[in-house]
Amino acid sequence: MTKRLSGAVLLVCALGYATIAFAEPSVLVRTEAIKKMPLPGILKVYGAINMDTRHSMNISFAHAGAVSRLMVTAGQAIKRGALLLEFSTDPAESFAYGQAATAVDYAREALARTEALAKQRLATQAQLAASRKALADAEANLDILRRQGKGAGTEHAVAPFDGIVTRLDVKPGDRVPSGASLLQLARSASLMADLGIEPEEIARVCVGMTVHIRPVFDRKKKAMGKVMAVNGIINPQTRLVDVQVRIAEDQTDHLIPGMQILGEIILGTRESWVVPRSAVLRDDKGAYIFQIDQGRAGRVDITSDEETDDVVAIGGDFNPDLKVVVQGNYELRDKMAVREDVK
């Protein structure tokens, strides 16, 4: 009796062990339904941040002279009121101003003599009018030279706004003619994005489209801009078509000229099937998702299109009525059994 009981116990244990040993493994996953929603069409292109030259200023003097000192270098950021350079008036210009000042003094004395003679009836009214005109002409000529700065021995160029020195045209000791550019100053907040677009895509882009600007190495930061110009020729260096984007001045604090950026041009909206970003996996065959059908996960190869920070538009031979795995999909293989997390 004891032997029969022991044999039965051993048989039950063996069957139980076999059941456990051959139980099919399953993976706990979280799923969501595939949704259809309007999604903006996005064209992703790369480029760089540059200064907007439309808001730059050339610093110059209206008279000839020499650069005595430079207080800035190319690329330097400066504040409003900062000294840029020291400029010495050309000796010939100073001499001309001195002559004009002497002419004013002479004309003033001549008018005083003529007025005294007129009171004694020794000068005519025509002579008096001529003296007055000579003084007015001399004063007007002196005022013009003064406005041109020819009366000052040494002058200083001062920054009229916060900006960046984008170009230096002179060096200390250079003699420059009147009106010659000494340096170029651009406003710090006036930035633009230069993007390069494949020629085949250029027909989709037009002036006024919204553009999201993100630094290549920190895509969490974003600025908004508008397409302000689309070139009509291919850039011979990049083999792309250049597109200029104006960036809102209140969103440029984290952007620096020369920074490499990703530009997302918003082309319009259209209805698309979308899934959460975590649902899309990629391998050497391309993008794919896992869908659940009767407790098993099936791999479905897809194409990914437009995307946002949260969702990706997909295409391909998927079933929109089946749920997609959004968590636990890295552990899955095709036809694998799953357990859905109901939380």
ABEGO torsion letter per residue (X at the ends): XAAAAAAAAAAAAAAAAAAAAABBBBBBBBBBBBBBBBBBBBBBBBBBBBBBAAABBBBBBABBEBBABBABBBGBBBBBGBBABBBBBBAAAAAAAAAAAAAAAAAAAAAAAAAAAAAAGABBAAAAAAAAAAAAAAAAAAAAAAAAGAABABBBBBBABBBBBABBABBBGBBBBBGBBABBBBBAABBBBBBBBBAAAAAABBBGBBBBBBBAABAABBBBBBBABBBABBBAAAGBBBBBBBBBAAAAAABBBGBBBBBBBBAEBBBBBBBBAAABBBBAAEBBBBBBBGGBBBBBBBBBBBBBAABBBBBEBBBAABBBBABGAAABBBGBBBBBBAX
